Amino acid sequence: MVLEQTKYILSLHGKPTDEEQGKVRELERQIAKIKSPDLSEDTPKSELPFGAPAKYWLDLRGYEPARESKDLQKPMLILQGERDYQVTMEDFANWKSALASRKDVKLISYPKLNHLFVEGEGKGTPAEYLQSSNVGAVVIEDIAKWIEGVKP
């Protein structure tokens, strides 16, 4: 997701500069390294995204929270801002698919909300995170309704 998010953010300002394109190529190289079967705990973290150690990336392989939550025997409320570029509607669709058979799961998406459940217009941007704002009232209402409806 790191690569997609980086490209998305760069696209917000038009065509990326040569320097930005170089950073994307470096990130692509680093991501190829973490996807490689040759990745081992001995791989230097300087060769990997964000300088995170190889052990971190190895641990993430095969981790699919939506699929893994399928067998969790607890009621769940899954909320998604449709303007969220970090956790996308594609991710939300994966949750919907994985939990479709569960009667104790509620999934709700909000067209005007971003990753922080803050309302906005157009594409979500990192600059929105710097603005003082509140979680959309509808989210708080939906959470309260869901909690009231969950039987102990």
N, C-alpha and C positions, 0 to 999 in steps of 0.2 A: 504494500500500500504506500510505502514511503515514496517510491518513484512516481506513482500516479499523483500523489498529493503535491509533490514538488513540481511536476509538469503543470498541474492545475494552477498552482499559485503563480508560476511564471507566465502562464497564458493570460492571466488577468490584466497584464500590462502590455499586451501585444506580443510581437515576436521577441523571443529571448535573445539577449545579446550573445556575442561570441563567447564571452566569459561565462555567462550562465549556461550556455550549451556545453561548454567544457566541464562545468560542474555536474551537469546531468550525465554526461558520458562517464565521468568518474564514479558517480553514484550507480550507474548501470553496471560498471565493472565490479564495484563492491557487492552489488546485489547478485550478480552472476557468481561471485565467490561464495556467498552464503547459500546459494542454491546448488552449488557444486557438490557432487558426492565426495570430493576430496577435502571438504571442510572438516577440520578436526579441532579439538581443543587447543592444539598447538599453533593454529593460524594466528598470526599477530593481529591484535585488535586494530592496529593502524591501517590494516588492509580492509577493514569492514566498516559498514555505515555507523556513523556517530561515535566511532571508537569503542563500540560495545564489544565485549569479548565474544569469542566464537561460542562459548558455552551458552550464552544467551540465545544466539541465533539457532543453535542446535536444539535447544529446548523448545523453540517456537515451531519447529518443523512438525507438520501434521496436526497442529493444534487448531481445532475447529470448535469454538465454544458453542455455536448453535447446535451442532450435531451432538456434542457431549452433553448438552443440557437436556436433551431428549429424555434421558433416563432419570433425571433429577426429579424426585417425587415431592416437589414443592410447587405451590402456585407461583406463577411468574407474570410480571407486567413488563412488556418490552415497548419502549417508547423511542421514536425516531423523528428527528427534524429532517424534513425533506430538502432543506438548503444546506445540509451538513456535507461537507466535502471530505471529512475525515472518516466518518462511518457512513457509508453511502446507502442509497435505497437498494442497491444490489445486495449489500450486507443484510439489510432489513428483510429482503425477499428470502435470503438464506434462512433467517430465523423463522419466517412464516412457513417455509417449506418444511424445515426440520420439526417444527412444533405443531403442524397442521392438525394432527390427530388428538392433540391435548385439549381437553375441555376446561382445564384450570389455568390456561394461558390466555392472556389478552395482549394483543398487539395493536398499537395506535401510532399513526404517523401524522405529522403536522406540516402542512405545505409551506407555511411562512417562517418556520423556526429553523435555527442553525444548530450546531453541535452543542451549544450551551442552552438550548431551548429558548433563545432570545429571538424575537420577531425582527424580520428585515425584509427587504425587497431585492430581487435579482439574485445573482450568484453570491454565495457565502464567501467571505474574505477573512483573512487573519486580522485585518484592522478592526473588524467587529468585536473581537475579543478584548480590545483595549478600551472600548466604550463602556461607561458605567450603564448598567441595564439590569433588568429583572427577568427571571424566568417567566415565561408566558403564564398568565393566570389559568388558562385552560389546562395546562399541564398539572398544576397543583390541584385543580379541581378533579381531573381524571385520576390522579394518584389517590386523593382522598376517597373518591367513589370506589376505586378498586380495593383499597384497604377495608372500607366498610363492608364490601361484598365478600371478602375472604372469610371463610368459616374456620375457626380455630380447630 
